């Protein structure tokens, strides 16, 4: 493994911890803010930023984003995302013991299965640690990001008026949007290194901005509808799965050698999906505390 890739993975580890803290701060702010209306994103965003916990979460998440961009510019996207995904094992202890959120046994099991699947994906990455693997074909990138965006839009439309399923499904949509943003960040990392501020005036930069901001609004609504641990786990898992998959699909990262390694990777993907499906569980509310109403 080259020194630059090793540094990128260290930055990815920092990103994973800081991102979880930002997520949990944003969750606390989102549940105290007025209900997000997806048809009025600007007004809803202003109401969110009026809450100090949400604003603190955004500041912390911005720090994680800086670590993420630096990591993607130095290391392969699949390796970076696998390291970030590994931080998911910290979600349940942080949520339950530091932020005093309700964490069920089903949450623990679901997050553990998801983390195990992501670890298996990391173990089958093959010989991809030799360089940053930044080369890509533009049509492949835009088709991949376009499919993720369309699936995210479908998630938002599918749960209109369905409060019980809205939190987890919107979390999936937010994860797909942020996954598309992460893939585009990786594609733009070469311009960032070569051209610095000029990289801000590229189609990739515009796509990153739009996907990130829309994902922010969708994620806020999913956090309001909860359950908290399930929503955070699903968002993180969805973003990580699609970005890890982008390694060989978009950036021509090598696949693992041998049928056994390929089968193990498929098992890893299956475990991630199974863990994300298991995590939400039935809707549960404390006595006297009403469920949040949908937008």
MOWOUR-V256626 format. One record per run of one state. SS is the DSSP state (2 for helix, 1 for strand, 0 for the rest). FROM is the first residue (numbers start at 0). LEN is the number of residues. Records with the same first field share a line. If there is no record, write none. Layout:
SS->FROM-LEN / FROM-LEN
//
This chain:
0->0-2 / 32-8 / 49-2 / 74-2 / 98-6 / 123-14 / 158-4 / 201-1 / 225-2 / 250-8 / 279-16
2->2-30 / 40-9 / 51-23 / 76-22 / 104-19 / 137-21 / 162-39 / 202-23 / 227-23 / 258-21
//
